[in-house]
Amino acid sequence: MRNLLIVLVVLMAALFSLSGKWQFQNGWDGVDKTVVEKFAKEAGRAPRDPYINTERGDLLLFVFTLAGTIGGFVGGYLFRDIFGRKSVRSADR
């Protein structure tokens, strides 16, 4: 099971690192641009800036760092419950 998990992580890392080579020239439009703006224009409402703009400054970086830190503490605290405990027999050897 552990070997399978390691292989899957390595394969996913390889796919993510190679995915940049096949990006389109113009990029991909997000859901906001393709769907939300279309329905907003049909309803007669103009697009506006978001209340919390994460494209300027380091707010988005801070949020991801905070989430990673909290996830790391929770994962570290529950490490033995997640990955199992060593049996008594293997500890005696």
ZISULTA-V245873 format. One record per pair of residues at least 12 apart in sequence whose ideal C-beta (glycine too) atoms are under 7 Angstrom apart, sorted by the first residue. I is the first residue (numbers start at 1). GAP is how many residues later the second one is. D is the distance in whole Angstrom. If there is no record, write none. Layout:
I_GAP_D / I_GAP_D
This chain:
none
